Amino acid sequence: MRYDVIFAPEAVKDAQRLKPHLRPLVREAIEQSLRHAPARVSKSRIKRLRGVSRPQFRLRAGEVRVFYDVHATTVDILAIVPKSEAARWLKQEGTRE
């Protein structure tokens, strides 16, 4: 099953702020991992987040983290942040269970 990937306005701005050499890496990771199996947890790439109801998942793409939710046929990308800012973003924007 192919999922539609929808970027939140904040995620679009985050992607534009990335360094130019990181953009293709993130785009490829999103296409490869989130289009077909966004909820398939792996040891290295996709992690289901605990303690928060939103975002549900985190995708690791090198030094960048992509936070997203999965619905029936869509993946909502909420944020694309550098690893160094990921914990701070999650603390500020994450919705506790």
Secondary structure, DSSP 8 states (H G I E B T S, - for coil): ---EEEE-HHHHHHHHHS-TTTHHHHHHHIIIIITT-TT---SSSEEE-SSEEES-EEEEETTEEEEEEE-SSEEEEEEEEEHHHHHHHHHHH-EE-
